[in-house]
Amino acid sequence: MHSMASVEAARAALFQKCSDLEDTLAEFPVPIYGLKSNRVPVLVGTAFLLRIESVIFIVTAAHVIAEGREAGLWVMGNAGFQQLAMQMYCARPDLQHGIDFDVAFNVLPAALRDSLLSRYSAVDIAVCEPNHVVNSKTIYCFLGHPSSLNKQKLNTNTLTATILPYRIVTLQWAEFEALGLNLSMHLAMRFDSPNTKHPDGVVRTPPNPKGASGCAVWSLGSLAEIDQGTASPKVVGVGIAHRTHPDRLEATRIAAVLETIRAIQPDLSLHIPKGQFLGVGVTVH
């Protein structure tokens, strides 16, 4: 029979292994900033870079792009703040038919691509899993930049990007249906206090996830795989929303992005794994 101390030690060790695995993914989230009226930068969302052969895309949530309609959006490149001065493909929601992709992407211009690749790594297409089957034993991670942890330090006039992993588990299939979510299009992960229990046994409320929208959503693997060191994280979605009743984080499946890229750039089709659950028709306006 295991003592309480040994159980807590095992839990702490597993918690650390999860954290170590998430640390290996810290090179991927790209913070996106807007500007306040006083020209002070404010974090509005997260993005990630996606590599398909030699082509580099930037991917985020469409509502993050909408934040920059007035003052523009900015990213931190190798020469400091650079404006995200480019057109983006943004999915329009069709709420009447329960369709809300809320994703945006495009190929990065060469100069901006090289600048961002000097600070961040691109997710390779081989790491994307468009046909991921949700599993209650899988640990998922929304890895982004929450606004509350990314405010400018006014006394030093500096801004340091802070990443926070939101480590969670999926809702049950019946809950998807009850919430009107399309399982072939969406992922929805429970965001509650039992999943924020630290090794010391204390439950701490995580920061508001506002600002993490647009982040890559990772399937880390099962706890057994993480414990055994055999976990192989995959990108399965793009974070789009924090909703309540029940408290959850929602994502659009990465398949929606990949199938749209396939339709827009058919020359890349051979390098994109075929989605089995989702087909996308594209009209460009």
ZAGU-710690 format. One line per 10 residues: their letters; for each residue z, x, y of N, C-alpha, C, CB. Coordinates in pm, whole numbers, plus 50000, padded with zeros to 5 digits. Atoms other than C-alpha are relative to their C-alpha. Glycine has a CB too. Example, Ala and Ser with C-alpha at 12.3 -4.5 7.8 and 13.67 -1.06 7.14 Angstrom:
2
as> 50000/50089/49881/50780/51230/49550/50000/50090/50120/50125/49901/50003 ~ 49994/49918/49881/50714/51367/49894/50073/49923/50109/49858/50041/50046
***
This chain:
285
mhsmasveaa> 50000/50086/49881/50000/50000/50000/50000/50089/50124/50123/49903/50001 ~ 50012/49917/49881/49900/50139/50338/50106/49962/50102/49859/49986/50062 ~ 49902/50025/49895/50160/50177/50609/49927/49955/50127/50085/50126/50028 ~ 50058/50044/49873/50106/50024/50952/49946/50119/50078/50104/49925/50082 ~ 50044/49880/49927/50078/50375/51096/49866/50050/49948/50105/50111/49989 ~ 50126/49951/50056/49800/50473/50855/49885/49906/50033/50012/50018/49849 ~ 50102/50097/49963/49611/50151/50928/49957/50022/50145/50051/49856/49980 ~ 50031/49978/49859/49634/50215/51302/49925/50131/50018/50128/50000/50084 ~ 50070/49871/49991/49524/50576/51251/49855/49985/49956/50071/50107/49914 ~ 50136/50023/50048/49221/50462/51052/49919/49922/50102/50002/49926/49865
raalfqkcsd> 50068/50079/49897/49137/50206/51320/49962/50088/50118/50089/49883/50046 ~ 50027/49911/49888/49165/50469/51591/49886/50096/49968/50126/50079/50038 ~ 50106/49907/50041/48941/50707/51395/49864/49931/50002/50029/50058/49859 ~ 50125/50075/50001/48676/50437/51349/49957/49967/50142/50014/49872/49918 ~ 50029/50026/49858/48699/50342/51717/49936/50123/50063/50130/49961/50076 ~ 50052/49876/49944/48638/50708/51804/49858/50027/49950/50091/50118/49965 ~ 50135/49980/50054/48335/50723/51573/49900/49909/50070/49999/49974/49849 ~ 50087/50090/49925/48189/50419/51748/49972/50058/50139/50063/49860/50011 ~ 50016/49943/49867/48249/50584/52085/49910/50122/49996/50136/50038/50058 ~ 50084/49880/50013/48092/50909/51966/49854/49962/49982/50048/50087/49882
ledtlaefpv> 50137/50045/50021/47784/50720/51848/49940/49948/50130/49995/49891/49891 ~ 50049/50051/49872/47754/50542/52182/49974/50112/50098/50100/49902/50060 ~ 50021/49886/49911/47786/50875/52362/49863/50063/49979/50108/50104/49979 ~ 50132/49942/50026/47464/50989/52193/49890/49918/50067/49975/50009/49850 ~ 50099/50087/49937/47287/50699/52368/50010/50001/50152/50017/49858/49949 ~ 49973/50003/49857/47416/50777/52718/49885/50056/50084/50125/50078/50029 ~ 50112/49941/49926/47093/50957/52812/49892/49897/50033/49938/50114/49921 ~ 50108/50098/49986/46891/50633/52810/50016/49901/50117/49990/49923/49875 ~ 49991/50100/49892/47034/50383/53069/49963/50059/50137/50141/49942/50005 ~ 50044/49958/49866/46872/50410/53415/50057/49899/50101/49843/50007/50010
piyglksnrv> 49946/50095/49900/47072/50256/53704/49894/49967/50105/50125/50058/50067 ~ 50090/50045/49895/46873/50051/53956/50083/49950/50118/49904/49887/49948 ~ 49923/50031/49880/46996/50014/54314/49919/49918/50098/50048/50128/50067 ~ 50055/50065/49883/46931/49783/54603/50070/50058/50122/50017/49845/49993 ~ 49935/49953/49878/47039/49834/54964/50065/49882/50071/49899/50072/50093 ~ 49934/50100/49918/47294/49635/55161/49938/50004/50141/50154/50025/50007 ~ 50054/50005/49864/47218/49538/55520/50035/50124/50080/50053/49876/50072 ~ 49961/49877/49930/47403/49853/55634/49942/50124/49933/50151/50011/50005 ~ 50073/49893/50069/47173/50061/55409/50084/50073/49896/49948/50099/50100 ~ 49918/49942/50106/47454/50138/55164/49944/49955/49866/50151/49957/50015
pvlvgtafll> 50056/50039/50130/47317/50148/54808/50101/49922/49916/49954/50122/49923 ~ 49916/50081/50088/47451/49890/54564/49927/49983/49868/50034/49862/50065 ~ 50063/50012/50130/47386/49879/54193/49968/49854/49969/50090/50060/49891 ~ 50041/50138/50027/47190/49567/54095/49960/49979/49855/49886/49961/50090 ~ 50041/50018/50138/47090/49635/53736/49980/50132/49929/49874/49919/49992 ~ 50023/49884/50086/47001/49873/53457/49860/49988/49943/50108/50010/49886 ~ 50132/49998/50065/46670/49976/53305/50004/50106/49891/49885/50029/50104 ~ 50017/49887/50091/46548/50206/53030/49853/50034/49992/50058/49968/49858 ~ 50137/49953/50014/46236/50409/52971/49957/49984/49854/49988/50149/50045 ~ 50054/50025/50133/46016/50329/52673/49874/50084/49982/49970/49850/49978
riesvifivt> 50115/49915/50027/45772/50577/52522/49916/49942/49886/50046/50143/49966 ~ 50096/50038/50104/45465/50457/52332/49888/50104/50006/49945/49853/50021 ~ 50090/49884/49997/45261/50766/52244/50029/50080/50127/49850/49956/49994 ~ 49977/49921/49880/45214/50948/52576/50027/49914/50122/49880/50090/50027 ~ 49982/50093/49888/45268/50637/52790/50148/49967/50015/49916/49871/49979 ~ 49859/50029/49972/45607/50584/52956/50010/49874/50086/50068/50120/50072 ~ 49973/50124/49928/45714/50235/53060/50143/50001/50052/49976/49876/49909 ~ 49863/50032/49961/46018/50128/53256/50020/49852/49969/50027/50032/50152 ~ 49970/50136/50046/46182/49811/53120/50133/49956/50060/50004/49991/49844 ~ 49875/50055/49949/46446/49590/53281/49993/49848/49991/50027/50048/50148
aahviaegre> 50002/50147/49994/46527/49222/53345/49922/49955/50123/50145/49942/50001 ~ 50080/50048/49888/46298/49018/53569/50087/49965/50120/49918/49878/49958 ~ 49917/50036/49885/46589/48894/53780/50054/50122/50073/50116/49912/49954 ~ 49964/49876/49932/46681/49256/53855/49890/50037/50099/50023/50116/49898 ~ 50112/49971/49911/46333/49309/54002/50002/49906/50120/49866/49988/49925 ~ 49995/50097/49890/46380/48993/54209/50102/50040/50106/50035/49861/49946 ~ 49898/49954/49904/46683/49158/54373/49939/50087/50109/50111/50078/49928 ~ 50058/49905/49905/46448/49401/54550/49892/49943/50088/49946/50115/49927 ~ 50110/50059/49923/46219/49154/54722/50009/50033/50149/49998/49850/49982 ~ 49987/49976/49856/46362/49227/55068/50012/50149/50032/50120/49927/50054
aglwvmgnag> 49976/49860/49964/46497/49583/55079/49943/50099/49901/50148/50024/50013 ~ 50055/49909/50099/46324/49723/54772/50105/50044/49899/49941/50122/50068 ~ 49913/49947/50103/46472/49887/54464/49986/50152/49994/49966/49937/49863 ~ 49995/49854/49997/46572/50248/54415/50056/50052/49869/50084/50049/50119 ~ 49949/49932/50119/46633/50485/54126/50033/50144/50037/49897/49995/49883 ~ 49961/49862/49974/46788/50829/54107/49912/50093/49916/50151/50023/49968 ~ 50088/49906/50068/46523/51089/54023/50044/50143/50023/49858/49983/50046 ~ 49963/49858/49986/46515/51467/54036/50012/50042/50146/49897/50088/49931 ~ 49992/49965/49858/46489/51459/54416/50091/49901/50074/49860/50001/50064 ~ 49911/50097/49938/46765/51205/54481/49944/49859/49989/50024/50035/50145
fqqlamqmyc> 50045/50138/50005/46702/50839/54559/49849/49992/50025/50075/49915/50104 ~ 50143/50024/49985/46341/50733/54512/49975/49850/49985/49917/50081/49897 ~ 50028/50143/50008/46200/50389/54573/49919/49969/49876/49926/49953/50126 ~ 50075/50048/50116/46079/50200/54269/49880/49923/50054/50090/49910/49904 ~ 50114/50060/49929/45755/50140/54456/49884/49982/49904/49958/50089/50121 ~ 50103/50028/50098/45541/49987/54185/50001/49853/49966/50019/50086/49873 ~ 50008/50137/50047/45420/49653/54062/50059/49990/49860/49854/49949/50002 ~ 49942/50020/50132/45597/49509/53760/49945/49870/49940/50155/49995/50008 ~ 50028/50123/50071/45491/49259/53498/50134/49929/49979/49927/50029/49864 ~ 49877/50077/50015/45759/48988/53509/49970/49870/49927/50064/49970/50139
arpdlqhgid> 50020/50124/50077/45785/48706/53255/50054/49882/50079/50069/50009/49862 ~ 49955/50123/49933/45802/48362/53412/50067/49908/49898/49881/49929/50069 ~ 49933/50090/50095/46052/48128/53249/49929/49866/49991/50146/49978/50040 ~ 50049/50136/50023/45938/47798/53101/50118/49924/49940/49872/49997/49905 ~ 49874/50059/50046/46275/47626/53083/49979/49865/49934/50096/49986/50116 ~ 50029/50129/50062/46115/47294/52989/49983/50013/49849/49874/49938/50062 ~ 50020/49975/50143/46025/47449/52654/50101/50100/49945/49859/50051/49975 ~ 49895/49911/50047/46339/47661/52628/49960/50146/49994/50044/49958/49866 ~ 50048/49862/50001/46154/47984/52706/50050/50071/50124/49844/50005/49993 ~ 49949/49921/49888/46335/48235/52925/50006/50146/49956/50141/49948/50047
fdvafnvlpa> 50005/49859/50043/46224/48590/52851/50084/50087/50094/49855/50050/49997 ~ 49928/49923/49898/46360/48733/53181/49985/50150/49979/50148/49962/50000 ~ 50023/49856/50013/46203/49075/53120/49891/50044/50097/49960/50036/49855 ~ 50099/49941/49911/46000/49304/53344/49972/50142/49954/50049/49998/50149 ~ 50035/49865/50043/45813/49624/53272/49867/50040/50062/49993/50009/49844 ~ 50134/49949/49971/45517/49844/53359/49998/50149/49971/49959/49972/50148 ~ 50017/49856/50018/45379/50193/53312/50046/50069/50127/49853/50037/49965 ~ 49953/49925/49884/45548/50444/53541/49887/50086/50057/50120/50087/49963 ~ 50092/49904/49939/45327/50626/53792/50043/50142/49967/49993/49980/50153 ~ 49974/49864/50049/45301/50996/53706/50116/50069/50072/49875/50084/50013
alrdsllsry> 49896/49928/49924/45523/51129/53987/50138/49943/49970/49971/49993/50151 ~ 49872/50064/50028/45800/50875/53928/50040/50023/49854/49994/49849/50032 ~ 49974/49972/50143/45769/50922/53550/50063/50137/49982/49870/49991/49918 ~ 49949/49864/50017/45822/51297/53574/50137/50016/50063/49902/50101/50061 ~ 49871/49991/49931/46109/51254/53819/50110/49938/49915/49993/49930/50136 ~ 49898/50066/50081/46295/51008/53595/50023/50072/49867/49960/49855/49973 ~ 49983/49929/50127/46230/51205/53276/50079/50130/50016/49864/50030/49939 ~ 49917/49882/49977/46407/51498/53439/50149/49967/49993/49967/50063/50134 ~ 49860/50043/50001/46730/51291/53437/50035/49914/49880/50032/49925/50126 ~ 49974/50095/50108/46692/51038/53156/49903/50024/49885/49988/49854/50052
savdiavcep> 50089/49993/50115/46543/51021/52810/49934/49865/49978/50078/50044/49873 ~ 50072/50123/50031/46286/50767/52698/50028/49958/49856/49848/50018/50023 ~ 49986/50056/50134/46347/50540/52401/49863/50004/49933/50057/49853/50004 ~ 50128/49994/50069/46071/50614/52152/49974/49870/49926/49997/50119/49902 ~ 50038/50124/50066/45883/50321/52004/50052/49997/49855/49849/49983/50002 ~ 49952/49994/50139/45996/50440/51659/50145/49956/49986/49984/50142/49945 ~ 49859/50039/50002/46355/50356/51755/50016/49851/50029/50079/50083/50103 ~ 49994/50144/49971/46268/49995/51844/49985/49921/49871/49890/49960/50101 ~ 50000/50083/50121/46325/49724/51585/49969/49855/50039/50137/50010/49924 ~ 50035/50135/49954/46129/49411/51684/50034/49890/49900/49854/49994/50031
nhvvnsktiy> 49974/50101/50103/46202/49234/51354/50144/50003/49951/49905/50019/49883 ~ 49859/49991/50037/46576/49287/51355/50055/49864/49959/50082/50057/50116 ~ 49933/50121/50048/46769/49028/51156/50148/50011/50036/49980/49980/49845 ~ 49861/49993/49956/47104/48951/51316/50094/49988/49880/50031/49890/50104 ~ 49906/49993/50112/47402/49018/51093/50141/50008/50057/49970/50122/49908 ~ 49863/50002/49948/47769/48943/51149/50074/50131/49974/50077/49886/49936 ~ 49936/49872/50028/47854/49286/51004/49948/50113/50089/49979/50037/49855 ~ 50059/49899/49913/47640/49471/51257/50075/50005/50133/49851/49972/50024 ~ 49939/49980/49869/47798/49616/51570/49887/50021/50101/50100/50121/50001 ~ 50103/49991/49896/47584/49568/51882/50061/50061/50126/49939/49861/50029
cflghpssln> 49952/49935/49879/47608/49756/52208/49905/49975/50116/50016/50151/49977 ~ 50070/50010/49873/47493/49654/52555/50044/50123/50080/50031/49862/50077 ~ 49962/49873/49935/47485/49997/52721/49938/50006/50138/49954/50123/49914 ~ 50054/50007/49865/47449/49962/53095/50097/50048/50106/49958/49860/50031 ~ 49922/49954/49885/47592/50023/53440/50061/49880/50072/49910/50083/50098 ~ 49938/50113/49930/47837/49750/53547/50025/50032/50148/50132/49961/49932 ~ 49989/49977/49855/47844/49709/53926/50141/50041/50042/49960/49875/50075 ~ 49861/49973/49959/48224/49718/53943/50040/50145/49981/50094/49911/49923 ~ 49969/49858/50023/48227/50076/53813/49903/50093/50071/50000/50030/49852 ~ 50105/49919/49939/47935/50193/54025/49988/49973/50150/49867/49973/49932
kqklntntlt> 49999/50019/49856/48037/50153/54386/50004/50135/50071/50119/49913/50043 ~ 50003/49875/49925/47974/50419/54649/50140/50038/50047/49905/49989/50119 ~ 49873/49949/49949/48276/50636/54731/49982/50031/50147/50048/50127/49920 ~ 50027/49989/49857/48280/50588/55105/50062/50123/50063/50050/49877/50071 ~ 49936/49883/49940/48519/50876/55171/49921/50127/49977/50140/50016/49945 ~ 50081/49881/50028/48277/51125/55015/49851/49971/50012/50032/50053/49861 ~ 50140/50040/49988/47951/50928/55063/49921/50037/49875/49936/50064/50123 ~ 50068/49967/50125/47868/50988/54696/49995/49878/49910/50071/50117/49928 ~ 50018/50109/50094/47751/50761/54421/49975/50060/49864/49883/49906/50044 ~ 50012/49946/50135/47806/50851/54057/49976/49886/49903/50126/50080/49961
atilpyrivt> 50033/50107/50095/47642/50643/53785/50096/50004/49882/49853/50013/49951 ~ 49904/50010/50110/47902/50526/53533/49948/49901/49898/50139/49958/50051 ~ 50049/50084/50108/47794/50386/53197/50118/49941/49926/49909/50081/49904 ~ 49897/50062/50082/48000/50140/52999/49934/49928/49883/50087/49901/50083 ~ 50053/50075/50115/47925/50024/52644/50081/49872/49977/50003/50087/49872 ~ 49936/50126/50039/47999/49658/52568/49970/49982/49852/49947/49877/50087 ~ 50016/49998/50146/48053/49669/52192/50042/49865/49944/50085/50115/49935 ~ 49976/50138/50037/48024/49324/52037/49930/49963/49870/49956/49908/50112 ~ 50061/50051/50123/47917/49112/51738/49923/49872/50032/50107/49974/49891 ~ 50088/50113/49973/47657/48835/51712/50071/49865/49985/49881/50006/49908
lqwaefealg> 49961/50137/50027/47713/48464/51740/49944/49959/49864/49951/49904/50113 ~ 50053/50053/50125/47659/48266/51422/49873/49919/50028/50106/49913/49928 ~ 50128/50068/49982/47319/48104/51367/50018/49857/50049/49923/50001/49870 ~ 49978/50138/49958/47460/47753/51408/50031/49993/50150/50115/49937/49920 ~ 49968/49997/49858/47587/47853/51753/49873/50018/50084/50100/50113/50030 ~ 50128/49986/49930/47236/47962/51856/49939/49862/50022/49903/50091/49920 ~ 50061/50132/49994/47109/47615/51778/50076/49909/50096/49994/49936/49861 ~ 49919/50085/49913/47397/47443/51955/49982/50035/50148/50148/50012/49963 ~ 50017/49955/49863/47334/47651/52269/49856/49989/50047/50046/50143/50013 ~ 50140/50014/49963/46961/47583/52265/49926/50132/50007/49989/49931/50130
lnlsmhlamr> 50064/49869/50000/46874/47946/52203/49899/50009/49887/50105/50112/49987 ~ 50104/49979/50099/46562/48047/52017/50027/50131/49929/49858/49999/50065 ~ 49961/49880/50073/46659/48293/51744/49887/50101/49990/50047/49963/49861 ~ 50112/49907/50007/46309/48441/51735/49979/50073/50132/49873/49926/49961 ~ 50020/49943/49867/46330/48520/52106/50126/50065/50057/49951/49893/50093 ~ 49875/49957/49936/46696/48572/52190/50097/50063/49901/50066/49881/50068 ~ 49880/49953/50067/47002/48760/52079/50118/49954/50084/50000/50158/49981 ~ 49881/50042/49927/47348/48637/52173/50122/50058/49929/50010/49845/50009 ~ 49888/49928/50057/47663/48842/52120/50131/49952/50060/49984/50150/50023 ~ 49869/50047/49956/48021/48726/52137/50067/50106/50087/50089/49964/49879
fdspntkhpd> 49939/49910/49902/48204/48875/52433/50141/49951/50025/49916/50007/50133 ~ 49866/50054/49989/48573/48812/52381/50105/50110/49979/50020/49886/49899 ~ 49893/49901/50001/48910/48985/52383/50021/50071/49867/50125/49935/50039 ~ 49977/49924/50123/48936/49070/52010/49910/50122/49986/49978/49910/49881 ~ 50091/49887/50008/48639/49304/52056/50030/50107/50105/49858/49953/50015 ~ 49963/49900/49901/48813/49492/52337/50135/50062/49967/50003/49938/50139 ~ 49872/49943/50039/49118/49598/52139/49987/50151/49984/50050/49935/49869 ~ 50006/49855/50002/49183/49967/52189/50086/50055/49885/50047/50058/50135 ~ 49925/49943/50113/49326/50209/51929/50151/49987/50012/49965/50145/49985 ~ 49856/50014/49982/49671/50173/52083/50046/49856/49975/50040/50044/50140
gvvrtppnpk> 49965/50138/50031/49659/49804/51989/50001/49907/50118/50132/49996/49936 ~ 49997/50081/49879/49637/49684/52349/49862/49941/50026/50046/50085/50122 ~ 50125/50065/49964/49371/49429/52439/49981/50010/50151/49998/49852/49954 ~ 50028/49984/49857/49216/49519/52775/49871/49925/50034/49987/50152/50037 ~ 50118/50075/49957/48973/49297/52961/49898/50098/50056/50038/49892/50106 ~ 50102/49907/49949/48648/49488/53015/49951/49957/50136/49883/50010/49902 ~ 50055/50037/49869/48485/49500/53359/49891/49894/49986/49944/50124/50071 ~ 50109/50097/49997/48249/49221/53454/49868/50071/49971/49995/49927/50138 ~ 50123/49930/50036/47911/49309/53296/49887/49988/50101/49952/49950/49870 ~ 50104/50008/49896/47718/49222/53614/49953/50141/50034/50053/49927/50127
gasgcavwsl> 50057/49868/49976/47486/49517/53670/49944/50062/49873/50105/50092/50061 ~ 50053/49950/50127/47424/49579/53302/49870/49929/49961/50103/49982/49889 ~ 50124/50072/50029/47133/49331/53307/49883/50097/50001/49977/49887/50102 ~ 50116/49913/50011/46812/49500/53198/50021/50118/49908/49961/50050/50134 ~ 49970/49886/50086/46987/49748/52970/49939/49981/49861/50151/50020/49988 ~ 50038/50009/50141/46871/49829/52620/50119/49950/49919/49950/50138/49946 ~ 49897/50048/50092/47067/49642/52354/49977/50070/49867/49995/49843/49985 ~ 50010/49917/50119/47138/49861/52054/50070/49934/49882/50059/50138/50025 ~ 49934/50030/50126/47212/49772/51695/50053/50133/49947/49902/49929/49895 ~ 49940/49871/50040/47457/50049/51603/50004/50016/49849/50141/50013/50057
gslaeidqgt> 49981/49995/50145/47486/49959/51235/50130/49931/49964/50000/50146/49948 ~ 49874/50061/50044/47774/49825/51029/50114/50099/50018/49991/49956/49852 ~ 49884/49910/49988/48126/49962/51056/50003/50101/49885/50131/49919/50002 ~ 50003/49909/50115/48083/50109/50706/49902/50114/50026/49962/49925/49872 ~ 50099/49896/49970/47768/50295/50817/50050/50095/50108/49868/49937/50043 ~ 49946/49916/49893/47936/50416/51134/50108/50092/49945/50056/49914/50114 ~ 49892/49921/50058/48239/50533/50936/49947/50113/49912/50093/49909/49919 ~ 50056/49901/50092/48021/50716/50682/49903/50097/50068/49930/49930/49887 ~ 50091/49912/49928/47804/50877/50949/49854/49976/49967/50034/50141/49971 ~ 50138/50029/50039/47486/50707/50821/49933/49899/50094/49996/49947/49858
aspkvvgvgi> 50056/50099/49907/47431/50468/51114/49881/50059/50074/50107/49953/50100 ~ 50121/49959/49927/47091/50485/51283/49971/49896/50107/49878/50017/49903 ~ 50014/50102/49896/47098/50298/51616/49854/49967/50030/50069/50046/50127 ~ 50133/50050/49967/46794/50086/51703/50008/49912/50124/49939/49923/49880 ~ 50007/50091/49887/46690/49909/52022/49945/49868/49951/49911/50058/50115 ~ 50040/50132/50050/46672/49538/51944/49978/49899/50112/50104/49947/49905 ~ 50015/50098/49893/46673/49373/52285/50016/50059/50138/50098/49891/49982 ~ 49981/49967/49860/46694/49377/52663/50106/49904/50054/49866/49991/50083 ~ 49892/50086/49951/47019/49248/52816/49955/49919/50121/50121/50084/50036 ~ 50046/50084/49888/46959/48952/53048/50110/49917/50065/49893/49908/49952
ahrthpdrle> 49905/50094/49938/47275/48747/53107/50138/50008/49937/49948/49858/49990 ~ 49864/50024/50047/47650/48697/53078/50027/49852/50020/50107/50090/50077 ~ 49979/50144/49991/47725/48333/53001/50135/49963/49937/49885/49925/49930 ~ 49870/50046/50049/48033/48129/52920/49984/49876/49913/50095/49970/50117 ~ 49992/50121/50086/48134/47849/52682/49898/50003/49886/49979/49874/50085 ~ 49900/49894/50011/48142/48047/52464/49960/50124/50082/50019/50039/49854 ~ 50023/49878/49924/48177/48377/52649/49910/50091/49918/50134/50070/50036 ~ 50097/49924/50079/47874/48580/52545/49907/50079/50092/49918/49906/49910 ~ 50108/49927/49936/47609/48832/52644/49871/49963/49929/50025/50155/49998 ~ 50127/50038/50059/47249/48729/52591/49895/50107/50027/49953/49865/50055
atriaavlet> 50108/49902/49988/46939/48940/52539/49870/49936/49955/50030/50126/49917 ~ 50133/50032/50051/46566/48895/52499/49966/50105/49895/49892/49996/50116 ~ 50038/49905/50105/46441/49051/52178/49898/50100/50053/49944/49926/49878 ~ 50095/49896/49959/46255/49378/52226/49859/49962/49955/50040/50137/49940 ~ 50132/50045/50046/45970/49209/52035/49923/49935/50113/50014/49903/49883 ~ 50068/50067/49889/45893/49004/52349/49933/50102/50091/50099/49915/50081 ~ 50058/49894/49917/45836/49323/52548/49882/50065/49927/50107/50106/50035 ~ 50103/49927/50075/45636/49495/52274/49875/49916/49979/50055/50045/49865 ~ 50117/50085/50021/45410/49197/52202/49924/49977/50131/50042/49865/49939 ~ 50066/50014/49870/45341/49156/52575/49923/50127/50034/50103/49969/50110
iraiqpdlsl> 50072/49873/49978/45251/49525/52604/49875/50005/49913/50092/50120/49969 ~ 50116/50001/50089/45022/49483/52304/49885/49918/50061/50040/49943/49861 ~ 50102/50087/49943/44841/49196/52479/49938/50059/50126/50060/49864/50031 ~ 50048/49945/49874/44811/49378/52812/49926/50132/49980/50115/50020/50096 ~ 50062/49870/50026/44726/49721/52671/49967/50012/49851/50094/50115/50045 ~ 50037/50000/50142/44548/49668/52339/49973/50138/49943/49879/49914/49979 ~ 50024/49864/50050/44469/50039/52318/50126/50060/49938/49951/50089/50113 ~ 49874/49950/50056/44838/50091/52231/50043/49922/49876/50109/49994/50104 ~ 49959/50093/50104/44845/49818/51968/50031/50068/49867/49892/49898/49979 ~ 49979/49932/50128/44818/50052/51669/50134/50071/49992/49889/50099/49976
hipkgqflgv> 49875/49925/49997/45136/50228/51779/50122/49909/50017/49997/50102/50114 ~ 49891/50095/49980/45345/49911/51823/50023/49924/49870/49968/49901/50117 ~ 49972/50075/50123/45517/49764/51515/49979/49851/50022/50142/50026/49952 ~ 50034/50141/49987/45399/49411/51453/50123/49911/49990/49898/49961/49894 ~ 49890/50094/50004/45648/49138/51536/49971/49888/49901/50027/49942/50138 ~ 50018/50103/50103/45696/48893/51249/50048/49863/50044/50073/50041/49875 ~ 49938/50126/49962/45894/48626/51431/49952/49946/50134/50148/50016/50004 ~ 50031/50039/49862/45740/48615/51778/49858/50043/50034/50100/50063/50099 ~ 50132/49970/49945/45386/48591/51914/50001/49966/50146/49890/49922/49926 ~ 49998/50018/49855/45315/48614/52286/49858/49982/50051/50068/50120/50070
gvtvh> 50125/50018/49928/45026/48469/52485/50022/50042/50144/49950/49853/49991 ~ 49979/49942/49867/44976/48646/52817/49890/49957/50095/50006/50154/49991 ~ 50091/50025/49888/44818/48527/53141/50054/50078/50118/49987/49846/50032 ~ 49955/49914/49891/44837/48782/53422/49961/49938/50133/49941/50142/49987 ~ 50025/50056/49866/44872/48645/53779/50018/50111/50103/50096/49880/50029
***
